[in-house]
Each structure stands twice: as structure tokens, then as C-alpha cells.
């Protein structure tokens, strides 16, 4: 599954931390949230033997790919 957005993108220095709980970039300062969404997705993917991949460019948005093994 692939989910893409046209948001501000994720800064290079935050990409390794983006899936950790409570991590939020400066571009999301005025947006409600606790920084748990991506951490939740990563946890669920891992518990099903999968992973989440991130492709992002500042000013061009992000793409998140959920990869799960076949049942």
C-alpha cells in the first residue's frame, strides 16, 4: 500500500526519527497532534512481519509504503 501527500516533506535529519513516538517536525507546529501516528503504523507493520518505507523531499511531500508479507 502506498500513501502520498503534498505536504511540506520531512527534513533529512528527521527521517530516521520520523517513526518514533512524539517526534514532530517544525512544519507541524501549528497542526494538532501528538506525534504518534507514524509510530503506530510502524508498530503494527512490524508485529505483522512487515515494515514502512519513507520517501520524502522538502517542499514536495512524502510517500509512505506499507510492506507486509503474504499470508
N, CA, C and O atoms as CSV, one atom per row, in Angstrom:
chain,resi,resn,atom,element,x,y,z
A,1,UNK,N,N,0.844,-1.163,0.000
A,1,UNK,CA,C,0.000,0.000,0.000
A,1,UNK,C,C,0.897,1.237,0.000
A,1,UNK,O,O,1.901,1.279,0.711
A,2,UNK,N,N,0.538,2.227,-0.787
A,2,UNK,CA,C,1.289,3.473,-0.872
A,2,UNK,C,C,0.373,4.635,-0.515
A,2,UNK,O,O,-0.730,4.756,-1.047
A,3,UNK,N,N,0.844,5.493,0.395
A,3,UNK,CA,C,0.116,6.708,0.766
A,3,UNK,C,C,1.041,7.883,0.495
A,3,UNK,O,O,2.165,7.930,0.994
A,4,UNK,N,N,0.556,8.840,-0.308
A,4,UNK,CA,C,1.360,10.019,-0.661
A,4,UNK,C,C,0.640,11.280,-0.209
A,4,UNK,O,O,-0.588,11.329,-0.137
A,5,UNK,N,N,1.437,12.297,0.093
A,5,UNK,CA,C,0.848,13.597,0.402
A,5,UNK,C,C,1.613,14.673,-0.355
A,5,UNK,O,O,2.650,14.408,-0.962
A,6,UNK,N,N,1.094,15.865,-0.309
A,6,UNK,CA,C,1.735,17.015,-0.949
A,6,UNK,C,C,2.107,18.050,0.101
A,6,UNK,O,O,2.095,19.251,-0.166
A,7,UNK,N,N,2.436,17.576,1.298
A,7,UNK,CA,C,2.779,18.444,2.415
A,7,UNK,C,C,4.181,19.014,2.304
A,7,UNK,O,O,4.780,19.013,1.228
A,8,UNK,N,N,4.695,19.496,3.416
A,8,UNK,CA,C,6.000,20.160,3.411
A,8,UNK,C,C,7.184,19.201,3.271
A,8,UNK,O,O,8.313,19.648,3.067
A,9,UNK,N,N,6.948,17.904,3.375
A,9,UNK,CA,C,8.049,16.940,3.340
A,9,UNK,C,C,8.687,16.805,4.711
A,9,UNK,O,O,8.372,17.557,5.634
A,10,UNK,N,N,9.579,15.846,4.832
A,10,UNK,CA,C,10.249,15.576,6.102
A,10,UNK,C,C,11.735,15.855,5.918
A,10,UNK,O,O,12.371,15.308,5.017
A,11,UNK,N,N,12.278,16.705,6.772
A,11,UNK,CA,C,13.692,17.074,6.684
A,11,UNK,C,C,14.582,15.837,6.812
A,11,UNK,O,O,14.264,14.914,7.562
A,12,UNK,N,N,15.665,15.822,6.098
A,12,UNK,CA,C,16.601,14.690,6.089
A,12,UNK,C,C,16.990,14.252,7.496
A,12,UNK,O,O,17.045,13.056,7.781
A,13,UNK,N,N,17.260,15.210,8.370
A,13,UNK,CA,C,17.711,14.873,9.724
A,13,UNK,C,C,16.608,14.261,10.588
A,13,UNK,O,O,16.901,13.671,11.628
A,14,UNK,N,N,15.348,14.393,10.175
A,14,UNK,CA,C,14.236,13.811,10.939
A,14,UNK,C,C,13.774,12.464,10.393
A,14,UNK,O,O,12.990,11.779,11.050
A,15,UNK,N,N,14.231,12.072,9.227
A,15,UNK,CA,C,13.721,10.851,8.593
A,15,UNK,C,C,14.012,9.596,9.399
A,15,UNK,O,O,13.199,8.672,9.396
A,16,UNK,N,N,15.129,9.532,10.079
A,16,UNK,CA,C,15.434,8.342,10.875
A,16,UNK,C,C,14.618,8.322,12.160
A,16,UNK,O,O,14.458,7.268,12.776
A,17,UNK,N,N,14.098,9.479,12.572
A,17,UNK,CA,C,13.323,9.588,13.805
A,17,UNK,C,C,11.818,9.674,13.555
A,17,UNK,O,O,11.038,9.627,14.506
A,18,UNK,N,N,11.403,9.797,12.322
A,18,UNK,CA,C,10.005,10.081,11.987
A,18,UNK,C,C,9.027,9.048,12.529
A,18,UNK,O,O,7.861,9.371,12.758
A,19,UNK,N,N,9.472,7.816,12.739
A,19,UNK,CA,C,8.582,6.754,13.196
A,19,UNK,C,C,8.677,6.511,14.707
A,19,UNK,O,O,8.119,5.541,15.221
A,20,UNK,N,N,9.383,7.392,15.407
A,20,UNK,CA,C,9.492,7.288,16.873
A,20,UNK,C,C,8.347,8.066,17.516
A,20,UNK,O,O,7.913,9.081,16.972
A,21,UNK,N,N,7.851,7.606,18.665
A,21,UNK,CA,C,6.745,8.304,19.325
A,21,UNK,C,C,7.102,9.753,19.694
A,21,UNK,O,O,8.213,10.047,20.137
A,22,UNK,N,N,6.137,10.628,19.499
A,22,UNK,CA,C,6.184,12.039,19.895
A,22,UNK,C,C,7.142,12.897,19.069
A,22,UNK,O,O,7.392,14.047,19.429
A,23,UNK,N,N,7.679,12.369,17.979
A,23,UNK,CA,C,8.550,13.162,17.105
A,23,UNK,C,C,7.677,13.920,16.118
A,23,UNK,O,O,6.859,13.331,15.410
A,24,UNK,N,N,7.863,15.238,16.081
A,24,UNK,CA,C,7.135,16.093,15.151
A,24,UNK,C,C,8.095,17.104,14.576
A,24,UNK,O,O,8.937,17.644,15.293
A,25,UNK,N,N,7.980,17.361,13.313
A,25,UNK,CA,C,8.827,18.348,12.661
A,25,UNK,C,C,8.329,19.758,12.906
A,25,UNK,O,O,7.196,19.957,13.344
A,26,UNK,N,N,9.164,20.723,12.627
A,26,UNK,CA,C,8.792,22.123,12.853
A,26,UNK,C,C,7.645,22.559,11.945
A,26,UNK,O,O,6.903,23.476,12.295
A,27,UNK,N,N,7.488,21.922,10.792
A,27,UNK,CA,C,6.406,22.275,9.870
A,27,UNK,C,C,5.036,21.909,10.423
A,27,UNK,O,O,4.022,22.384,9.912
A,28,UNK,N,N,4.988,21.069,11.462
A,28,UNK,CA,C,3.709,20.652,12.030
A,28,UNK,C,C,3.387,21.376,13.338
A,28,UNK,O,O,2.457,20.989,14.045
A,29,UNK,N,N,4.132,22.402,13.659
A,29,UNK,CA,C,3.956,23.116,14.930
A,29,UNK,C,C,2.540,23.660,15.115
A,29,UNK,O,O,2.035,23.689,16.238
A,30,UNK,N,N,1.894,24.090,14.036
A,30,UNK,CA,C,0.554,24.678,14.131
A,30,UNK,C,C,-0.555,23.676,13.813
A,30,UNK,O,O,-1.710,24.063,13.634
A,31,UNK,N,N,-0.209,22.396,13.743
A,31,UNK,CA,C,-1.182,21.348,13.436
A,31,UNK,C,C,-1.362,20.479,14.675
A,31,UNK,O,O,-0.387,20.038,15.284
A,32,UNK,N,N,-2.623,20.236,15.042
A,32,UNK,CA,C,-2.894,19.390,16.208
A,32,UNK,C,C,-2.348,17.989,15.998
A,32,UNK,O,O,-2.354,17.472,14.881
A,33,UNK,N,N,-1.879,17.384,17.067
A,33,UNK,CA,C,-1.393,16.014,17.022
A,33,UNK,C,C,-0.358,15.790,18.096
A,33,UNK,O,O,0.193,16.736,18.658
A,34,UNK,N,N,-0.099,14.517,18.377
A,34,UNK,CA,C,0.862,14.170,19.420
A,34,UNK,C,C,2.124,13.522,18.873
A,34,UNK,O,O,3.062,13.261,19.626
A,35,UNK,N,N,2.160,13.258,17.568
A,35,UNK,CA,C,3.335,12.611,17.004
A,35,UNK,C,C,3.327,11.107,17.206
A,35,UNK,O,O,4.384,10.489,17.335
A,36,UNK,N,N,2.141,10.514,17.235
A,36,UNK,CA,C,2.033,9.071,17.456
A,36,UNK,C,C,1.608,8.283,16.217
A,36,UNK,O,O,1.743,7.059,16.198
A,37,UNK,N,N,1.110,8.940,15.206
A,37,UNK,CA,C,0.568,8.260,14.034
A,37,UNK,C,C,1.555,7.337,13.338
A,37,UNK,O,O,1.263,6.157,13.147
A,38,UNK,N,N,2.709,7.849,12.958
A,38,UNK,CA,C,3.696,7.028,12.251
A,38,UNK,C,C,4.291,5.960,13.158
A,38,UNK,O,O,4.622,4.870,12.692
A,39,UNK,N,N,4.430,6.256,14.440
A,39,UNK,CA,C,4.923,5.253,15.389
A,39,UNK,C,C,3.942,4.088,15.473
A,39,UNK,O,O,4.351,2.929,15.547
A,40,UNK,N,N,2.652,4.398,15.460
A,40,UNK,CA,C,1.628,3.365,15.494
A,40,UNK,C,C,1.680,2.507,14.230
A,40,UNK,O,O,1.624,1.280,14.311
A,41,UNK,N,N,1.787,3.139,13.076
A,41,UNK,CA,C,1.865,2.411,11.805
A,41,UNK,C,C,3.082,1.482,11.793
A,41,UNK,O,O,2.975,0.326,11.385
A,42,UNK,N,N,4.224,1.977,12.234
A,42,UNK,CA,C,5.439,1.161,12.273
A,42,UNK,C,C,5.259,-0.047,13.192
A,42,UNK,O,O,5.641,-1.160,12.832
A,43,UNK,N,N,4.685,0.162,14.367
A,43,UNK,CA,C,4.485,-0.926,15.321
A,43,UNK,C,C,3.567,-2.000,14.745
A,43,UNK,O,O,3.868,-3.190,14.841
A,44,UNK,N,N,2.467,-1.595,14.156
A,44,UNK,CA,C,1.528,-2.556,13.575
A,44,UNK,C,C,2.194,-3.326,12.438
A,44,UNK,O,O,2.059,-4.547,12.352
A,45,UNK,N,N,2.911,-2.619,11.567
A,45,UNK,CA,C,3.603,-3.281,10.456
A,45,UNK,C,C,4.595,-4.316,10.970
A,45,UNK,O,O,4.620,-5.445,10.479
A,46,UNK,N,N,5.403,-3.949,11.943
A,46,UNK,CA,C,6.401,-4.862,12.486
A,46,UNK,C,C,5.766,-6.078,13.147
A,46,UNK,O,O,6.283,-7.189,13.022
A,47,UNK,N,N,4.680,-5.887,13.830
A,47,UNK,CA,C,4.008,-7.013,14.504
A,47,UNK,C,C,3.383,-7.987,13.511
A,47,UNK,O,O,3.053,-9.121,13.860
A,48,UNK,N,N,3.226,-7.537,12.288
A,48,UNK,CA,C,2.723,-8.412,11.228
A,48,UNK,C,C,3.852,-8.864,10.302
A,48,UNK,O,O,3.594,-9.392,9.221
A,49,UNK,N,N,5.096,-8.662,10.721
A,49,UNK,CA,C,6.249,-9.086,9.939
A,49,UNK,C,C,6.591,-8.185,8.771
A,49,UNK,O,O,7.283,-8.604,7.843
A,50,UNK,N,N,6.112,-6.949,8.807
A,50,UNK,CA,C,6.333,-6.018,7.707
A,50,UNK,C,C,7.166,-4.820,8.104
A,50,UNK,O,O,7.851,-4.820,9.128
A,51,UNK,N,N,7.091,-3.796,7.266
A,51,UNK,CA,C,7.845,-2.568,7.514
A,51,UNK,C,C,7.168,-1.407,6.797
A,51,UNK,O,O,6.279,-1.600,5.968
A,52,UNK,N,N,7.605,-0.208,7.131
A,52,UNK,CA,C,7.122,1.008,6.487
A,52,UNK,C,C,8.328,1.715,5.888
A,52,UNK,O,O,9.333,1.924,6.567
A,53,UNK,N,N,8.226,2.082,4.622
A,53,UNK,CA,C,9.300,2.790,3.926
A,53,UNK,C,C,8.882,4.233,3.697
A,53,UNK,O,O,7.706,4.514,3.464
A,54,UNK,N,N,9.830,5.136,3.763
A,54,UNK,CA,C,9.568,6.570,3.616
A,54,UNK,C,C,10.394,7.139,2.478
A,54,UNK,O,O,11.594,6.883,2.372
A,55,UNK,N,N,9.736,7.911,1.631
A,55,UNK,CA,C,10.411,8.686,0.595
A,55,UNK,C,C,9.869,10.099,0.718
A,55,UNK,O,O,8.661,10.312,0.619
A,56,UNK,N,N,10.753,11.068,0.934
A,56,UNK,CA,C,10.290,12.428,1.168
A,56,UNK,C,C,11.281,13.441,0.605
A,56,UNK,O,O,12.488,13.200,0.569
A,57,UNK,N,N,10.750,14.567,0.173
A,57,UNK,CA,C,11.574,15.678,-0.301
A,57,UNK,C,C,10.960,16.972,0.229
A,57,UNK,O,O,9.755,17.188,0.100
A,58,UNK,N,N,11.774,17.816,0.816
A,58,UNK,CA,C,11.271,19.080,1.354
A,58,UNK,C,C,10.556,19.880,0.275
A,58,UNK,O,O,11.067,20.053,-0.832
A,59,UNK,N,N,9.380,20.359,0.610
A,59,UNK,CA,C,8.584,21.154,-0.310
A,59,UNK,C,C,7.844,20.343,-1.355
A,59,UNK,O,O,7.118,20.917,-2.167
A,60,UNK,N,N,8.003,19.021,-1.363
A,60,UNK,CA,C,7.373,18.203,-2.397
A,60,UNK,C,C,6.515,17.074,-1.829
A,60,UNK,O,O,5.910,16.321,-2.591
A,61,UNK,N,N,6.455,16.947,-0.517
A,61,UNK,CA,C,5.613,15.931,0.087
A,61,UNK,C,C,6.356,14.661,0.451
A,61,UNK,O,O,7.579,14.578,0.341
A,62,UNK,N,N,5.586,13.669,0.888
A,62,UNK,CA,C,6.143,12.402,1.343
A,62,UNK,C,C,5.326,11.246,0.791
A,62,UNK,O,O,4.154,11.402,0.449
A,63,UNK,N,N,5.960,10.090,0.709
A,63,UNK,CA,C,5.286,8.854,0.315
A,63,UNK,C,C,5.655,7.793,1.337
A,63,UNK,O,O,6.828,7.624,1.671
A,64,UNK,N,N,4.669,7.090,1.826
A,64,UNK,CA,C,4.855,6.034,2.810
A,64,UNK,C,C,4.359,4.729,2.200
A,64,UNK,O,O,3.214,4.641,1.757
A,65,UNK,N,N,5.212,3.727,2.178
A,65,UNK,CA,C,4.849,2.421,1.627
A,65,UNK,C,C,4.795,1.397,2.753
A,65,UNK,O,O,5.778,1.190,3.464
A,66,UNK,N,N,3.641,0.760,2.908
A,66,UNK,CA,C,3.449,-0.291,3.887
A,66,UNK,C,C,3.704,-1.618,3.177
A,66,UNK,O,O,3.029,-1.950,2.203
A,67,UNK,N,N,4.685,-2.372,3.674
A,67,UNK,CA,C,5.056,-3.650,3.078
A,67,UNK,C,C,4.775,-4.752,4.089
A,67,UNK,O,O,5.358,-4.779,5.172
A,68,UNK,N,N,3.870,-5.665,3.722
A,68,UNK,CA,C,3.521,-6.786,4.587
A,68,UNK,C,C,3.772,-8.098,3.843
A,68,UNK,O,O,3.592,-8.168,2.627
A,69,UNK,N,N,4.188,-9.139,4.571
A,69,UNK,CA,C,4.408,-10.427,3.908
A,69,UNK,C,C,3.067,-11.056,3.509
A,69,UNK,O,O,2.028,-10.774,4.106
A,70,UNK,N,N,3.121,-11.903,2.497
A,70,UNK,CA,C,1.913,-12.616,2.107
A,70,UNK,C,C,1.526,-13.618,3.168
A,70,UNK,O,O,2.390,-14.222,3.803
A,71,UNK,N,N,0.252,-13.795,3.360
A,71,UNK,CA,C,-0.233,-14.725,4.392
A,71,UNK,C,C,-0.111,-16.171,3.922
A,71,UNK,O,O,-0.470,-17.091,4.657
